């Protein structure tokens, strides 16, 4: 038996594993690094979040990724060079965190890396009859393993697609294993660049669980701020949006995309919802002269309305459920106010109430996927009806 396989076998048989989960979202604000202690597997998974940090990306990182992000025509050399470069940058950030936490590579069992999504391309988006679903995340696992000296699992989304899924959202797997409850119906709402949620009925019936993208979370608002407000990357505390008035014509035009008529589950990304999409909606509604504040107010309401609509569709026959929010949009007071006002009888909490830092949640979920790949797999979770294949995800890269 190869020494590396023996090492994996030993890790799988440990009573607990230290796994670093990484998440780099479409907002490009920074790398989320979550150090987790995991015990058990499947529905018996227990997670303790030991350390968490978001390492900010500098302007160089943001500009290099933006040069290819969500674009159909890119410089192929730039794209190719980004794959190892992102991994090396993430490796440097992990090493920085380990030093700050007074830990060494030998203390860590595994790294679980989401990578950096640069293009998401489900079939219902590209509509090419001869092609299937596709997605592309950069940040090569081999480079990351060598840079850190830690066994790395990466590129999780490809197996999901190979088995018939759309490659997203993957949160459903970790949500089901970690947050399912027989005491309450739960919606795990994550508001990142794209908003998504996982529906967890208290029946614990896997065939009723699903996860879906909803539409824009922060992506349109952030893109608009970055285009028109130099040095700002998002609308802090919704100050600009709060100063504006919602344009009903623009709001209605924004809501007309065919994506919103698709059944759940479904996936999308900034490839669809971007500043070109906003410009088309403004032209269609005759609102090209709106102030920046009014556009931001409308974009904020747009994200909220789509989230509200998706939740209402999912829960229209229920008397009671609880929403647990996470992601950057959770910190937008105007966005969260719109959602709460539309759902006055619903309790809206954060995953902090479930002992998981809401800013760390997505990174923690990838640590769970890595744990399942190495030490789990005994309780297959799938839902064919909702496009959730029962697969083991993650490509394993050794450090030498």
N, C-alpha and C positions, 0 to 999 in steps of 0.2 A: 504494500500500500504506500502511495506517495505520502511524504511527510505533510504536505499541505492538506491532503484528505484526512490524515490522522488528526491534524490540528482542528479542522472543521468538526470532526467527530467529537473531539474533546470539548469544543465550544458548545455543541449541541447538547451534550450530556451534563453540562454544568448546572447547578441549581439556579443560577441567575447569570445573566449576560449584561455586560456594559456595551451599549450600542449608541453611536452618535448618529442621530437623524439630521439630514440636511434638507432645507427647502429654499429654493430661489424662485420667487414668483414673477409674474409678468409686470409687477409694479417696479421691479429693478431697484428697490430701495436698499436691499442688503441680503446677506446670507444668514438664514436662521440656523443656528447650531444648537441642537438639543441633546444633552447627555442623559441617557435613560438607563435605568436598571430594569430589566425585564425578567419576569419569572413566568413559568408555565407557557402555554400556547393555546390557540383557539379561544373558545369562550372562557377559558381559565387564565387568560393572559392578565398579568398584573404589571402595571407600569409605575415606576417612580421617577419623576423628573428631577434629576439631581442638580443640573446646571443648565442655564440657557443664556444665549447671547445672540444678538443680531449684529453682525459685522457689516458696517455700512460699505456700500460700493462707492468708489471714487468716480470722478467724472469720466476717466479713461475707460473704466469698465462699462459704464452706462452707454457711452458713445459707441464703443466697439460692438456691443450687443444690439443697440438700436440701428446700427448700419445694416443689419440683416434681419432684425426682428419683424415677424409677421409680413415680410415682403416676398412677393413671388419672383422678383428679379433681383439677384444679389451678386456680388463679386464672389465667385466660387473659391478663389484663393483665400479671401478674408474669412469665409465660412469654414473652410478646412482648417485654417490656422487657429480659429477660435476654439475648436474642440479640445485640443490639449491645453491651450492657454487658460481656458475657464477652469479646467480641472486643477491646474497648477495654482491658480489664484485661490480656489476653494481649499486646496491643500495647505497653502500658506496661512489662510484664515483659521483652519482647524488647528494647525500647529501653534498659532498665536493663542487660541483659546485654551489649549492644553497647558501651555506655559503659564497662563494666567490662573488656571485652576490647579496648578502644581501637580499635573499628571503627565505621564509619558505614554508613548505609543503602546508600550507593553501592557499598560493598564486597560486598554480598550480592546474589546473582542472584535467589533465590526463597525464599519461605517455604512450607512444607508443613504445614498445620494440620489435625490430627485433629478439633478441636472438643471440646465437652463433651457426652458422651452423657447424655441425660436420660430416654430411653425406648427400649427395644429390643423389637420386636414381630413376631417371625417367625410365619408362618401356623400352624405346629404349636403355637405358644403360644396365639394368640388363637382359633384353630379356627373362624373365620368363613368359611363356604364361598365367599362372594362377594368376599372380600378377599384380597390378597396379602401378601407380606412387607413390613415397614416398620421404620424406625428413625429416630430424631431426635437430631441433634447440633447444639448451639447454639454460637454464636461466628461471626458473619457475616464472610465473607471480604472483602467490600468495606470494612467498617469496619476490619478488621485491616490491609488494604493501605494505606488512607488514614492510619491511626495510625502506621504504620512507614515509609511511603514505599517499600515493597518489594512487587513483584508476589507475590501470594499464591494458592496453590492450596489448596482446602478442600473439605469435604463429599464426601470420597472414596467413602463407602459407598453413596450413592444410585445410582451407575452399576452397581455390583455387583448391587443389588436390581433395577434396571431390566432387567438382562440375565438375571434368573432366580435370582440368588443370594439369600442371607439377609442380606447386608450385613456379615457377619462370619464367622470372623475374616479380616481382610485381611492378617495377617502372612504368610500363605502365599506371597504374591507376592514380597515382599522376602526371605523365608527361602530360597525356591527360587533366586532370582537371586544371593544373596550367600553362602549357607552350604552349598549342595549340594557334595558331595564324591564322587569316584569311588573313594575309598579306604575309606570307612566309612559304615554306615547311621547316620543321625542322627535324634534326636528333639529338636526345638527347643521346650523346655517353658517357657512363660511363666506365671508365677503372679502375676496381678494380682488385682483384685477377683474376677473369674472366671478360672479356670485354663483354658488352652488349649495345644494343641501342634500343631506341623507335623511330618509324617512325611516324611523325605527319604531314600529308598533310594539306595544307592551306584550303582545302575544309571543314575541321572539320568533315569529314565523319567518324564516329566511326567504320564503317565496313572496312575502309581502314587502320586503325591504328593497329599496332602490335608492340610487343617488343620481342626481342630474344637475347639469348646468342650468342656470336660470336666464342669464343674460349679463349685461354689464354690471359690474360692481363698482370698482374705482377706475377702470381703465379709461373711459371717456373723460371723466373729470380730471384725472391726472394728466392725460395727454393734452387737454385744453390748457391747464395751468402751465405746463411745461412749455407750450407753444407761445403763450401770451404774457407770462409773468416770469421774467428773467430771474434765475437763481432759486425759483420755487419749484418743488416737485409734486406738491399736493396742496389742497385747500385746507390749511391747518384750522382745525376747529370749525370748519365750514364758514369761515368769516366772509368770504366773497359770495358764496351761495346765499347766505343769510341776508346779504345786502340787496339781493335781487328779487324779482317777481317771476313766478312761473309763467311761461308763455304756453297757453293751451294749444294753439296751432302747432307749435314746434313739438310739444309733448306728444300730440296725436300722430304727427309725422314720424317721430322716432319709434313709435310703437307698431309701425306697419310692417316690419320685416317678417318674412315668412317663417323665420326661426321660431317666433313666438306661437305659431299655430301648430308646430310639431308636437307630438305626444311625448311624454316622459318615458324613459330617460333620453337625454340628448346632450350634445356637447357643442361648444363654440369657442371663440377666442377673439383677440384683437385683430385677427385677419378679417373679421366681419365688422366688429364694432370698434371703429377708429374715427379719426377726424374727417376722413373722406365720407364716412357714413353720416356724420353730423352735418357736413356741408350739403350733402344731397337732401337731407331732411329740411335744412333751412331753405334751400331753393324751392323744394316742393311746397313748403308752407308760407313762403314769402316773408321769412323772418331773418333775412341776411343782415339787417341793421341793428339787431338786438345788442344791448350792452353786454360786456363780459359778465357782469353780475347776474343779469337775467338769464344768460345762457347757462351759467353754473347752477343757478337755482333750478332751471328746467332739467339739466342733466342729473342733478341730485334726485329730483322727484321721479325722473324716468327710471333710475336704478331702483328706487324704493317701490314704485308701482309694479315693476316686473317681479320683484321679490314677493310682494304682497299677493299678486295674482297667482303665482306658483304655489304659495303656501295655502291659499284658499282653495285652489283646485285639488290639492292633496288631502285636505282635512275637511271638506265640505260636509261629510257625514259624521264628523266627530263632535263630541261635546267638549272634550278637554285634551289639550296637549301642551307641551312646554317647548319653547325655542331656546337652544343653547347656541349663542353666537361666538364666532371667532373671526380672525382675519383683520386686516387693516381698516376695513369699512366699519368695523365695530366701534372705532374711535371717532367716527364722524357723527357728531351729536344731531345734526339736522336729519341725516339719513335714518338714524335709529329712531328719532322722534316721529318721522313719517310712518315708519313701520308700526310703532307702538300705537299711534293714534288710529291707524286703520284696523288694528287688532286689539281693541281695548280690553278684551276679556282674557287675553293670552299673556301668560307669564313669560317674559323675555329675560333670560339670564345669560351668563357666559360660561364657558367650560371651566372657568376658575371654580365654579360651584361643584364641578365634578373632579376637582383636584388636578386639573391640567391647565397651565397657563394658556389663555386663548391665543396669545401671539406665538406660542410654541407648538400649537396643536398639529399643524400640518407636518412639521418636522418630526414630531413624535409618531405620527401615523406611518411615516416611512420607516422608522425604527421598528415598528410592529411588523411591517411587511418583511423586513430583513429577518426578524426573529422567526416568522412563519416559514420563510425559505430554508433556514438552517435548522431550526428546532421544532417546527410545527408540521403542518400538512396532515395531521391525523383527523382533523375536523374540517372537511371541505365545505367552504361556504360558496354557494352559487345561487343564481336565480336566472334560469335561461329565459324566462318570459320577459325579464327586465334588462336583459343584455349584460348580466354579471356572470362571466365564466368562472368556474372553479379551478383556478390555475395557481401555480407557484411562480411568483414573479421575482425578478432580480438576476442580473448577470454577475457572476462572482469573479473578482480580480484579486490575485495574490500580489503581495508586495515585492516578490522577487521571482 
